[in-house]
Amino acid sequence: MGYESKLMVVQPFRNFVTSNEGMTYVGTIATIDLCKMPYDFHDLVRDHWHDGGYYFYDGYDQKCDTDLYGDPLVATDLDTAIADLKAIDKQILEREGEHYRRLPPAIALLEGFDQSQ
């Protein structure tokens, strides 16, 4: 069993940054479907990342601020995301003897972003 997870790289909209509710609107740059991540990934993210305060658009006029389970979206910076994904990948490798197939591409994608942009 696991926790259905998506990793989204987002950028705040420049011309419409906050809503009346104080939420920041973001546009999706990239999404990786991590599928059923182990529950320890969920625990790490909930403990280490912060509740987002973000809306992202999944099409026109469809804002979303919760995950599939009704929990608030969480966010972090690229360095933290990369370090946490590597830590989870290492735990899975040690426990199961192989990498979870979706983590190496996710890590590579994040490492490819220019953080100065």
DSSP file (Angstrom, degrees, kcal/mol; ACC not computed):
  #  RESIDUE AA STRUCTURE BP1 BP2  ACC     N-H-->O    O-->H-N    N-H-->O    O-->H-N    TCO  KAPPA ALPHA  PHI   PSI    X-CA   Y-CA   Z-CA
    1    1 A M              0   0    0      0, 0.0    38,-0.3     0, 0.0     2,-0.3   0.000 360.0 360.0 360.0 160.6    0.0    0.0    0.0
    2    2 A G        -     0   0    0     36,-0.2     2,-0.6    37,-0.1    34,-0.1  -0.920 360.0 -84.8-163.2-172.8    1.0    3.6   -0.4
    3    3 A Y  E     -A   37   0A   0     34,-3.6    34,-2.0    -2,-0.3     2,-0.1  -0.947  41.9-121.8-114.6 115.1    0.0    7.2   -0.7
    4    4 A E  E     -A   36   0A   0     -2,-0.6     2,-0.4    32,-0.2    32,-0.2  -0.374  44.8-178.5 -58.0 122.3   -0.9    8.4   -4.2
    5    5 A S  E     -A   35   0A   0     30,-2.2    29,-1.7    -2,-0.1    30,-1.0  -0.961  25.2-169.7-135.4 144.0    1.5   11.2   -4.9
    6    6 A K  E     -A   33   0A   0     -2,-0.4     2,-0.6    27,-0.2    27,-0.2  -0.994  15.4-146.8-127.7 138.7    2.2   13.8   -7.6
    7    7 A L  E     -A   32   0A   0     25,-2.9    25,-2.8    -2,-0.4     2,-0.5  -0.925  20.9-171.5-104.6 122.6    5.3   16.0   -7.7
    8    8 A M  E     -A   31   0A   0     -2,-0.6     2,-0.6    23,-0.2    23,-0.2  -0.956  18.1-154.9-121.3 131.2    4.6   19.4   -9.2
    9    9 A V  E     +A   30   0A   0     21,-3.0    20,-3.5    -2,-0.5    21,-1.6  -0.917  31.4 177.1 -98.9 123.0    7.1   22.1  -10.1
   10   10 A V  E     -A   28   0A   0     -2,-0.6    18,-0.2    18,-0.3    46,-0.0  -0.825  24.8-156.0-128.7 163.1    5.2   25.4  -10.1
   11   11 A Q  E     -A   27   0A   0     16,-2.2    16,-3.0    -2,-0.3     3,-0.1  -0.996  30.7-110.8-138.2 132.6    5.8   29.1  -10.5
   12   12 A P  E     -A   26   0A   0      0, 0.0    14,-0.3     0, 0.0     2,-0.2  -0.322  37.6-107.6 -60.5 141.8    3.7   31.9   -9.1
   13   13 A F        -     0   0    0     12,-2.1     3,-0.2     3,-0.3    12,-0.1  -0.538  24.3-148.1 -67.2 134.0    1.7   33.9  -11.6
   14   14 A R  S    S+     0   0    0     -2,-0.2     3,-0.3     1,-0.2    -1,-0.1   0.848  92.3  42.1 -75.1 -34.5    3.4   37.3  -12.0
   15   15 A N  S    S+     0   0    0      1,-0.2    -1,-0.2     2,-0.1     2,-0.1   0.515 124.7  31.4 -95.4  -3.6    0.2   39.2  -12.7
   16   16 A F        +     0   0    0     -3,-0.2     9,-0.4     9,-0.1    -3,-0.3  -0.550  68.3 157.5-151.9  78.3   -2.1   37.6  -10.2
   17   17 A V        +     0   0    0     -3,-0.3     8,-1.7     7,-0.1     2,-0.4   0.901  58.8  27.7 -82.1 -43.5   -0.2   36.6   -7.2
   18   18 A T  B     -B   24   0A   0      6,-0.2     6,-0.2    36,-0.0     2,-0.1  -0.915  63.7-143.5-126.5 150.6   -2.7   36.3   -4.3
   19   19 A S    >   -     0   0    0      4,-2.4     3,-1.6    -2,-0.4    -2,-0.0  -0.374  41.3 -94.2 -94.7 178.2   -6.4   35.6   -4.0
   20   20 A N  T 3  S+     0   0    0      1,-0.3    -1,-0.1     2,-0.1    -2,-0.0   0.754 126.6  57.9 -64.1 -23.9   -8.9   37.2   -1.6
   21   21 A E  T 3  S-     0   0    0      2,-0.1    -1,-0.3     1,-0.0     3,-0.1   0.396 121.4-107.3 -86.8   3.2   -8.2   34.2    0.6
   22   22 A G  S <  S+     0   0    0     -3,-1.6     2,-0.2     1,-0.3    -2,-0.1   0.615  74.3 140.6  81.2  12.3   -4.5   35.0    0.8
   23   23 A M        -     0   0    0     31,-0.1    -4,-2.4     1,-0.0     2,-0.5  -0.616  50.8-127.2 -88.1 148.6   -3.6   32.0   -1.4
   24   24 A T  E     -Bc  18  54A   0     29,-2.8    31,-2.6    -2,-0.2     2,-0.4  -0.833  18.2-137.4 -95.5 129.3   -0.9   32.3   -4.0
   25   25 A Y  E     - c   0  55A   0     -8,-1.7   -12,-2.1    -2,-0.5     2,-0.3  -0.720  26.4-174.8 -86.2 133.5   -1.9   31.2   -7.5
   26   26 A V  E     -Ac  12  56A   0     29,-2.6    31,-1.0    -2,-0.4     2,-0.4  -0.938  20.0-137.6-129.6 151.4    0.8   29.1   -9.3
   27   27 A G  E     -A   11   0A   0    -16,-3.0   -16,-2.2    -2,-0.3     2,-0.4  -0.869  28.9-115.4-105.0 142.6    1.1   27.7  -12.8
   28   28 A T  E     +A   10   0A   0     -2,-0.4   -18,-0.3    29,-0.3     3,-0.1  -0.632  30.9 175.3 -81.2 127.3    2.4   24.1  -13.3
   29   29 A I  E    S-     0   0A   0    -20,-3.5     2,-0.3    -2,-0.4   -19,-0.2   0.804  72.1  -3.7 -94.0 -42.1    5.8   23.8  -15.1
   30   30 A A  E     -A    9   0A   0    -21,-1.6   -21,-3.0     2,-0.0    -1,-0.4  -0.992  58.6-162.7-152.2 148.2    6.1   20.1  -14.7
   31   31 A T  E     -A    8   0A   0     -2,-0.3     2,-0.5   -23,-0.2   -23,-0.2  -1.000   2.0-169.1-134.4 133.8    4.3   17.2  -13.1
   32   32 A I  E     -A    7   0A   0    -25,-2.8   -25,-2.9    -2,-0.4     2,-0.9  -0.990  19.3-139.3-121.6 125.7    5.5   13.7  -12.3
   33   33 A D  E     -A    6   0A   0     -2,-0.5   -27,-0.2   -27,-0.2    73,-0.0  -0.745  20.1-179.7 -83.3 109.2    3.1   11.0  -11.2
   34   34 A L  E     -     0   0A   0    -29,-1.7   -28,-0.2    -2,-0.9    68,-0.2   0.547  22.2-163.6 -85.5  -7.9    4.9    9.2   -8.4
   35   35 A C  E     +A    5   0A   0    -30,-1.0   -30,-2.2     1,-0.1     2,-1.4  -0.296  59.7   6.8  58.1-137.9    1.9    6.8   -8.0
   36   36 A K  E    S-A    4   0A   0    -32,-0.2   -32,-0.2   -34,-0.1    -1,-0.1  -0.594  75.1-175.9 -83.7  92.1    1.8    4.8   -4.8
   37   37 A M  E     -A    3   0A   0    -34,-2.0   -34,-3.6    -2,-1.4     5,-0.1  -0.572  36.1 -94.0 -81.1 150.4    4.7    6.2   -2.7
   38   38 A P    >>  -     0   0    0      0, 0.0     3,-1.5     0, 0.0     4,-1.2  -0.227  33.7-111.8 -62.4 156.0    5.3    4.4    0.7
   39   39 A Y  H 3> S+     0   0    0    -38,-0.3     4,-2.3     1,-0.3     5,-0.2   0.786 115.6  65.9 -62.0 -27.1    3.7    5.9    3.7
   40   40 A D  H 3> S+     0   0    0      1,-0.2     4,-2.2     2,-0.2    -1,-0.3   0.803  97.7  55.6 -66.9 -25.0    7.1    7.0    5.1
   41   41 A F  H <> S+     0   0    0     -3,-1.5     4,-2.7     2,-0.2     5,-0.2   0.931 107.3  48.7 -66.0 -46.0    7.3    9.4    2.1
   42   42 A H  H  X S+     0   0    0     -4,-1.2     4,-2.6     1,-0.2    -2,-0.2   0.920 112.1  48.9 -58.6 -44.5    4.0   10.9    3.2
   43   43 A D  H  X S+     0   0    0     -4,-2.3     4,-2.0     2,-0.2    -1,-0.2   0.913 111.4  49.2 -63.0 -43.4    5.3   11.3    6.8
   44   44 A L  H  X S+     0   0    0     -4,-2.2     4,-2.6     2,-0.2     5,-0.3   0.931 113.2  46.6 -61.5 -46.2    8.5   12.9    5.6
   45   45 A V  H  X S+     0   0    0     -4,-2.7     4,-2.5     1,-0.2    -2,-0.2   0.924 113.1  48.2 -64.0 -45.0    6.7   15.4    3.4
   46   46 A R  H  < S+     0   0    0     -4,-2.6    -1,-0.2    -5,-0.2    -2,-0.2   0.844 119.5  39.5 -65.4 -32.7    4.1   16.3    6.1
   47   47 A D  H  < S+     0   0    0     -4,-2.0    -2,-0.2    -5,-0.2    -1,-0.2   0.812 126.5  32.1 -83.3 -31.4    6.9   16.8    8.7
   48   48 A H  H  < S+     0   0    0     -4,-2.6     2,-0.2    -5,-0.2    -3,-0.2   0.727 110.2  60.4-105.2 -27.1    9.5   18.5    6.5
   49   49 A W  S  < S-     0   0    0     -4,-2.5     2,-0.3    -5,-0.3    27,-0.2  -0.565  80.2-118.1 -99.7 166.4    7.6   20.5    3.9
   50   50 A H  E     -E   75   0B   0     25,-2.2    25,-2.7    -2,-0.2     2,-0.1  -0.781  31.9 -93.1-109.1 151.0    5.2   23.3    4.7
   51   51 A D  E     -E   74   0B   0     -2,-0.3    23,-0.3    23,-0.2    22,-0.1  -0.392  44.5-133.8 -58.1 133.2    1.5   23.6    4.0
   52   52 A G        -     0   0    0     21,-3.7    22,-0.1    13,-0.1    -1,-0.1   0.909  10.1-155.6 -64.8 -54.8    1.3   25.4    0.7
   53   53 A G        +     0   0    0     20,-0.3   -29,-2.8     1,-0.3     2,-0.3   0.822  57.9 130.3  70.5  31.5   -1.2   28.2    0.8
   54   54 A Y  E     -c   24   0A   0    -31,-0.2     2,-0.4    19,-0.2    -1,-0.3  -0.902  49.8-158.7-123.0 146.5   -1.3   27.7   -3.0
   55   55 A Y  E     -c   25   0A   0    -31,-2.6   -29,-2.6    -2,-0.3     2,-0.4  -0.978  14.7-168.7-111.5 135.3   -3.9   27.2   -5.6
   56   56 A F  E     -cD  26  64A   0      8,-1.8     8,-1.5    -2,-0.4     2,-0.5  -0.952  20.7-122.5-119.8 151.5   -2.8   25.6   -8.9
   57   57 A Y  E     - D   0  63A   0    -31,-1.0   -29,-0.3    -2,-0.4     6,-0.2  -0.776  19.3-174.5 -94.2 129.2   -4.9   25.5  -12.0
   58   58 A D  S    S-     0   0    0      4,-2.2     2,-0.2    -2,-0.5     5,-0.1  -0.405  77.0 -35.0-111.1  51.1   -5.7   22.1  -13.5
   59   59 A G  S >  S-     0   0    0      3,-0.1     3,-1.1     0, 0.0     2,-0.3  -0.696 108.7 -22.9 119.3-176.7   -7.4   23.7  -16.5
   60   60 A Y  T 3  S-     0   0    0      1,-0.3     3,-0.1    -2,-0.2    -2,-0.0  -0.492 127.2 -11.5 -72.2 129.2   -9.4   26.9  -16.9
   61   61 A D  T 3  S+     0   0    0     -2,-0.3     2,-0.6     1,-0.2    -1,-0.3   0.688 100.1 121.4  58.0  23.2  -11.1   28.1  -13.7
   62   62 A Q    <   -     0   0    0     -3,-1.1    -4,-2.2     2,-0.0     2,-0.3  -0.846  39.9-178.1-116.3  94.7  -10.3   24.9  -11.8
   63   63 A K  E     -D   57   0A   0     -2,-0.6     2,-0.4    -6,-0.2    -6,-0.2  -0.667   5.1-166.8 -93.9 149.7   -8.3   25.8   -8.8
   64   64 A C  E     +D   56   0A   0     -8,-1.5    -8,-1.8    -2,-0.3     3,-0.1  -0.999  23.7 163.0-137.2 133.5   -7.0   23.2   -6.4
   65   65 A D        +     0   0    0     -2,-0.4     8,-1.9   -10,-0.2     2,-0.3   0.268  65.0  60.6-131.6   9.1   -5.5   23.5   -2.9
   66   66 A T  B    S-F   72   0C   0      6,-0.3     2,-0.1     1,-0.0     5,-0.0  -0.925  74.7-120.8-132.5 160.4   -5.9   20.0   -1.6
   67   67 A D    >   -     0   0    0      4,-2.8     3,-1.8    -2,-0.3    -2,-0.1  -0.172  48.8 -80.6 -86.5-172.7   -4.6   16.6   -2.6
   68   68 A L  T 3  S+     0   0    0      1,-0.3    -1,-0.1   -64,-0.2   -63,-0.1   0.684 131.4  50.9 -63.6 -17.8   -6.6   13.5   -3.5
   69   69 A Y  T 3  S-     0   0    0      2,-0.1    -1,-0.3   -65,-0.1     0, 0.0   0.337 120.1-104.7-103.4   4.9   -7.1   12.8    0.2
   70   70 A G  S <  S+     0   0    0     -3,-1.8    -2,-0.1     1,-0.3     3,-0.1   0.483  76.8 134.9  85.9   2.9   -8.3   16.2    1.2
   71   71 A D        -     0   0    0      1,-0.1    -4,-2.8    -5,-0.0    -1,-0.3  -0.561  65.2 -95.3 -81.1 149.5   -5.0   17.3    2.8
   72   72 A P  B     -F   66   0C   0      0, 0.0    -6,-0.3     0, 0.0    -1,-0.1  -0.318  45.3-101.9 -60.8 144.7   -3.6   20.8    2.0
   73   73 A L        -     0   0    0     -8,-1.9   -21,-3.7   -19,-0.2   -20,-0.3  -0.381  39.7-145.6 -61.1 146.5   -1.0   20.8   -0.7
   74   74 A V  E     -E   51   0B   0    -23,-0.3     2,-0.3   -22,-0.1   -23,-0.2  -0.836  14.6-167.6-117.0 157.9    2.5   21.1    0.6
   75   75 A A  E     +E   50   0B   0    -25,-2.7   -25,-2.2    -2,-0.3     2,-0.3  -0.944  12.0 164.4-142.0 158.9    5.5   22.9   -0.8
   76   76 A T        -     0   0    0     -2,-0.3     2,-0.1   -27,-0.2   -27,-0.1  -0.948  40.6 -84.9-159.5 175.9    9.2   23.2   -0.4
   77   77 A D     >  -     0   0    0     -2,-0.3     4,-2.3     1,-0.1     5,-0.2  -0.408  44.7-104.0 -84.5 167.8   12.3   24.5   -2.3
   78   78 A L  H  > S+     0   0    0      1,-0.2     4,-2.8     2,-0.2     5,-0.2   0.896 117.6  54.0 -60.9 -43.4   14.1   22.5   -4.9
   79   79 A D  H  > S+     0   0    0      1,-0.2     4,-2.4     2,-0.2    -1,-0.2   0.917 111.6  44.8 -60.2 -43.4   17.1   21.6   -2.7
   80   80 A T  H  > S+     0   0    0      2,-0.2     4,-2.7     1,-0.2     5,-0.2   0.916 113.0  50.8 -66.5 -42.9   14.8   20.2    0.0
   81   81 A A  H  X S+     0   0    0     -4,-2.3     4,-2.5     2,-0.2     5,-0.2   0.926 112.3  46.9 -60.2 -45.3   12.7   18.3   -2.5
   82   82 A I  H  X S+     0   0    0     -4,-2.8     4,-2.3     2,-0.2    -2,-0.2   0.941 113.8  47.3 -62.8 -47.7   15.8   16.7   -4.1
   83   83 A A  H  X S+     0   0    0     -4,-2.4     4,-2.1    -5,-0.2    -2,-0.2   0.909 114.0  47.6 -61.5 -42.7   17.4   15.8   -0.7
   84   84 A D  H  X S+     0   0    0     -4,-2.7     4,-2.4     2,-0.2    -1,-0.2   0.902 111.5  49.4 -68.1 -41.0   14.1   14.3    0.5
   85   85 A L  H  X S+     0   0    0     -4,-2.5     4,-2.4    -5,-0.2    -1,-0.2   0.892 111.6  49.8 -64.8 -38.5   13.5   12.3   -2.6
   86   86 A K  H  X S+     0   0    0     -4,-2.3     4,-2.3    -5,-0.2    -2,-0.2   0.896 110.2  50.8 -65.3 -39.5   17.1   10.9   -2.5
   87   87 A A  H  X S+     0   0    0     -4,-2.1     4,-2.2     2,-0.2    -2,-0.2   0.923 112.4  45.6 -64.5 -44.3   16.6   10.0    1.2
   88   88 A I  H  X S+     0   0    0     -4,-2.4     4,-2.6     2,-0.2     5,-0.2   0.907 111.4  52.9 -65.3 -41.1   13.3    8.1    0.4
   89   89 A D  H  X S+     0   0    0     -4,-2.4     4,-2.5     1,-0.2    -2,-0.2   0.905 109.5  49.4 -60.1 -41.4   15.0    6.4   -2.6
   90   90 A K  H  X S+     0   0    0     -4,-2.3     4,-2.5     2,-0.2    -1,-0.2   0.908 110.3  50.3 -64.8 -42.5   17.8    5.3   -0.4
   91   91 A Q  H  X S+     0   0    0     -4,-2.2     4,-2.3     2,-0.2    -2,-0.2   0.919 112.4  47.0 -61.3 -43.9   15.4    3.9    2.2
   92   92 A I  H  X S+     0   0    0     -4,-2.6     4,-3.3     2,-0.2     6,-0.5   0.917 111.5  51.3 -64.9 -43.0   13.5    2.0   -0.5
   93   93 A L  H  X S+     0   0    0     -4,-2.5     4,-2.0     1,-0.2    -2,-0.2   0.920 113.1  45.0 -59.9 -45.1   16.7    0.6   -2.0
   94   94 A E  H  < S+     0   0    0     -4,-2.5    -1,-0.2     1,-0.2    -2,-0.2   0.878 119.9  41.0 -66.5 -37.8   17.9   -0.6    1.4
   95   95 A R  H  < S+     0   0    0     -4,-2.3    -2,-0.2    -5,-0.2    -1,-0.2   0.879 131.0  22.1 -78.6 -39.5   14.5   -2.1    2.3
   96   96 A E  H  < S-     0   0    0     -4,-3.3    -3,-0.2     2,-0.3    -2,-0.2   0.507  97.5-119.9-113.1  -6.8   13.6   -3.7   -1.1
   97   97 A G  S  < S+     0   0    0     -4,-2.0     2,-0.3    -5,-0.4    -4,-0.2   0.535  85.6  62.4  81.4   4.9   16.9   -4.1   -2.9
   98   98 A E  S    S-     0   0    0     -6,-0.5    -2,-0.3    -9,-0.1    -1,-0.1  -0.988  86.4 -95.8-155.6 159.6   16.0   -1.8   -5.8
   99   99 A H        -     0   0    0     -2,-0.3     2,-0.5     1,-0.1    -9,-0.1  -0.431  42.9-106.7 -72.0 148.8   15.1    1.8   -6.6
  100  100 A Y    >   -     0   0    0      1,-0.1     3,-2.0   -11,-0.1    -1,-0.1  -0.718  36.1-127.5 -73.0 124.5   11.4    2.7   -6.9
  101  101 A R  T 3  S+     0   0    0     -2,-0.5    -1,-0.1     1,-0.3    -2,-0.1   0.655 101.2  50.8 -55.6 -23.5   11.2    3.2  -10.7
  102  102 A R  T 3> S+     0   0    0    -68,-0.2     4,-1.3     1,-0.1    -1,-0.3   0.641  96.0  69.2 -92.2 -15.0    9.7    6.7  -10.6
  103  103 A L  H <> S+     0   0    0     -3,-2.0     4,-2.9     2,-0.2     5,-0.3   0.935  90.9  55.2 -75.8 -45.4   12.2    8.3   -8.2
  104  104 A P  H  > S+     0   0    0      0, 0.0     4,-2.4     0, 0.0    -1,-0.2   0.917 111.7  44.9 -55.9 -43.6   15.4    8.5  -10.3
  105  105 A P  H  > S+     0   0    0      0, 0.0     4,-2.4     0, 0.0    -2,-0.2   0.891 113.5  51.2 -65.6 -35.7   13.6   10.3  -13.2
  106  106 A A  H  X S+     0   0    0     -4,-1.3     4,-2.2     2,-0.2     5,-0.2   0.927 111.9  46.2 -64.5 -44.1   11.9   12.7  -10.7
  107  107 A I  H  X S+     0   0    0     -4,-2.9     4,-2.6     1,-0.2    -1,-0.2   0.923 112.5  50.7 -63.5 -44.6   15.2   13.5   -9.0
  108  108 A A  H  X S+     0   0    0     -4,-2.4     4,-1.1    -5,-0.3    -2,-0.2   0.898 109.1  51.8 -61.4 -40.8   16.9   14.0  -12.4
  109  109 A L  H >< S+     0   0    0     -4,-2.4     3,-0.6     1,-0.2     4,-0.4   0.946 112.0  45.4 -60.1 -48.5   14.1   16.4  -13.5
  110  110 A L  H >< S+     0   0    0     -4,-2.2     3,-1.4     1,-0.2    -2,-0.2   0.891 109.7  54.3 -64.2 -39.6   14.5   18.5  -10.3
  111  111 A E  H 3< S+     0   0    0     -4,-2.6    -1,-0.2     1,-0.3    -2,-0.2   0.739 101.0  62.7 -66.6 -21.0   18.2   18.6  -10.6
  112  112 A G  T << S+     0   0    0     -4,-1.1     2,-0.3    -3,-0.6    -1,-0.3   0.585  80.9 101.2 -80.5 -10.6   17.9   19.9  -14.1
  113  113 A F  S <  S-     0   0    0     -3,-1.4     2,-0.8    -4,-0.4    -3,-0.0  -0.565  74.5-129.1 -78.9 138.0   16.1   23.1  -13.1
  114  114 A D    >   -     0   0    0     -2,-0.3     3,-1.7     1,-0.1    -2,-0.1  -0.776  16.5-158.5 -83.5 110.4   18.2   26.3  -12.9
  115  115 A Q  T 3  S+     0   0    0     -2,-0.8    -1,-0.1     1,-0.3   -37,-0.1   0.598  85.4  68.1 -71.1 -10.1   17.4   27.6   -9.5
  116  116 A S  T 3         0   0    0      1,-0.2    -1,-0.3    -3,-0.0    -2,-0.0   0.616 360.0 360.0 -81.4 -10.6   18.4   31.1  -10.4
  117  117 A Q    <         0   0    0     -3,-1.7    -1,-0.2     0, 0.0    -2,-0.2   0.440 360.0 360.0 -86.2 360.0   15.4   31.4  -12.7
